[in-house]
Amino acid sequence: MIKFSVEHLERNADTGGVISAIWGMSVDGVLVKTGKHVFLDKDPTAEDFIPFESLTEQTVLSWLDADLDFSKIQDELLNPKPQVQTTQLVAGLPWTSN
């Protein structure tokens, strides 16, 4: 079972607006991926502002999903595409002769 969670929040001390969130993705109870997402400092007088004390994990997860697209993250992790290098690399220093 795949589950996304909020591991940590940072907020603006003056406004209570969430500035960043550390999130995690677990598969069968094992944490397999984490990330940090930074939010814009929201105006506390905005109609849709939610005070820090009133936030739920589900609310923050919905913000993260809207910005990051959890289904894409899940798909990329569970169905990795092979890395194909198409650039030929040559090593050396221009000031030495090989």
N, C-alpha and C positions, 0 to 999 in steps of 0.2 A: 504494500500500500504506500502511495506517495503522499507526503504531507508537507506543506509549506508552513513556516512559523516565523514569528518575529522574536528575535533573540535579545535585541537591545534597541532603545530609542535615545536620541539626544534631542533636547528641546532648547528653545530660546528662553533664557531665564526671565526675561522681561514680559514676553507675550504668552509663553506656554506653547507656542507653535512648534511642531515637530520639525527638526532640521535634517535629521538623518535616521535611518533605520538599518540595523543589521538583521538580515533575514537568513533562514536556513531551509534546506530541502532535505527531507529524510525519506529513505526507502526502507520499508519494513523496520522502522524504528532506528535505523542507522543514519546518522547525519552524513550526507554525501557531498553537499555543496553549501557554501555560504557566500554572502555578498553584502556590500554596503551600498545603499542608495541615498543620495542627497536630494532633499526636497527644497523648493524655494521657500523662503520665510514668508508665510502667509500673513496677510493683514488680519489682525484679531478683530477688526470691526466688520470684516466681510460676512455676508449672510450665511455662508456655508462653513465658517470657521467652527471647529470643534475644540473646546478646551481640553487640555491634556488629561485632566482628571475624568473626562467623559468618554475618552477613546476606548475602543475595544480592539482586541487583536484582529478581529474580522474586518473592522474598518480600515486599519493600517494595511492589512493584507490586500484589501480591495484597491487601495492606492498603489501599492507595489505592483499588483497584477496589471493594473491599467498602464503603468509606466514601463514595466519590464516584460510583460507577457509571459506568465508562468508556463503556459502550455508550450511555448517555444523553448524555454529553458529546459523543461522536462524532456521534450523530444530530442534536443541536442545532446543531453546527458545520456539518455537511454538508447538512442540510435545514432551513435557518433559516425560522422562521415570520415572516410579515410583521408589523411592528409597527403596531398599530392604536391610535390615540389616541382614546379615547372621552370624554375630559373636555374641555369647552370652556374655553379659557383667556382671561382678560381682563387686560390690562396696565394699570397706573396706580398712583398713590399716593393714599391716602385723604385726605391733607391738601392736595391740589391739585385744582383743578377742570379737567376736560378739555373 
